[in-house]
Amino acid sequence: MLTDKRRIQTAVLGGADSDEPLMLPMEAIEGVQFIQGDFREQASADALAQALGGRPVVVEQTDMAPNLSGVAVSDAARVSDLVELAIAFAREHLRSDGVLVAKVFHGSGYSQLVEQFKQSFRVVKAIKPGASRDKSAETFLVGRGLKTP
């Protein structure tokens, strides 16, 4: 997440949807603060908020994804849960003109996620990165400019 242009602070947060956490430790990078945890746990969101120190976020980017089971309905619900958490975090910490970028998957639940973005942001776009395989259901939703509740 990026904050003010003059003082950039980065935080990375990973989540795993498994009985055995798959989050691996990361090597330190100068100027980058890593926060390792499961974003579904309030303690992880609290640690990230604390690291921001009250500064509003300019860009919130998440490519969190659960371990996929192959059961479409179950996987869609898990992905939706993580995206909903990212939207909730954005509502609390994103600047009014800020941007949320979230990895999602086409399929069951996709249109509902797009609708949630439209309810929260003034501008919403779906973008499929060039690096993503043509057959992949992966895409990114980009929301810009929070709507006031």
N, C-alpha and C positions, 0 to 999 in steps of 0.2 A: 504494500500500500504506500502510496506517495502522499506526502503532505506538502506544505508550502514550498514554492520553487527555490527560495533562498536557503532553506534548511530541509533537505530531503531525508526522510526516515523510511526505511524499508522493513517490512515484517513479512515473513513467510510462515504460513500455517498449513499443516497437512492433516488430513483426517483419514481414518481407516474404518471400514465397516466389516469387522472381523473379530472373532474371539481372540485371535493373536494379532496384535498390532503390527502393521507392515511399515510403519514409519521408521525410516533409517536415519541415524544421525548424519548431520551434514558438516562438512569442513567449514571452518570460519572463513568469512570473506570480509575484508576490510570495509567498514562503513555500512555493513548489513547486520541487522539484528534478527536472529532466527528465534522463532517461538514454535516449539514443537508440541503438538497436542491434537486432540480430537475436537473439531469445531462444534460437534454436537454436545459437548460438555461445556457447561457455562463457565467453568474455570478457564478454559482456553480462550473464549471470547473476552472474558474479563482481563486476562493477561495481555491480549492484543490491545484492548482499549487502554489499559494502563500504559503500555509501551507508546501509545500515541500521545499520551500526556495532555489530552484535551484538545490537541490540534485537529482541525477538520481534515478529512481525507480528500485528496483531489481525485485519485483513481483507486478503486478497489477492484482487484483482479483475482478471480478464483478459478482454478481448474480442478477443484476438489471433485472427487468421484468415488463412490463406494466400490468395493469389490463386486463385480457383476456376477450374478448367479446363473444367468441365462433364462430366468423366468421374467419375461417382459414386464408384467404388472408389478412384481416385487421390485425389480431394478428401477423402474420408472418412479416408484414411490420413494425409494432411497435417494435418487438423484434430486427429485423435487424437494425433499426434506432439506438437503444441503443448500440448494438454491434459495429456498425460502429463508434459511438462516442467513445467507449472504445478503439478501434483500433487507432483512430486519437489521442487520449490522449496518448496512448502508443508510437506512433511515435514521439511525442514531448518530452515525459518525461522518457521513459524506457531506461535503460542502453542497450547497444548494445547486451549484452548477457542475458538480462532480460527475464522475462516470463509474458505472459498475459494469465489469466484463465477467460473464460467467459461462463456464463450459456446460453445455446441455447436450442431450441426445434426441434426435428426431425419433418419434414413435409415441407410444402411450404416454400421455401427460405433457407432451411438448406444447400443444396449443394452450394448455392451462398455464404453463410457465410464461409463455409469451404474454398472455393476458395479465398475469401478475406484474410483469415488467411494465406493461402499458398503464396499469393502475398506479405504479410508483414513479414512473419517469415520463418526462415530456416527449422525449425522442427515443425510439426503440428500433434497433436494427439487428438482424440475424446475419452473422458473418461466418463463412466457412473458410478457414485458413488454407492457403495454397499447399501447405505442408501436410494437410490432412488427406488421407487416401480418399479417392472418389467414392468408394463403397462404404466408407465409415459414416455412421450416423451422427458423429460428433460435429457440433457447431458451437458458436459462441453467441450469446445474446449480449448486446451492448445497450445499456440504458444511460441516457445523459439527462441531467437536470431533474432533480427530485421535484415531484409534485408535492404541494403542501396538503396535508391530510384534511 
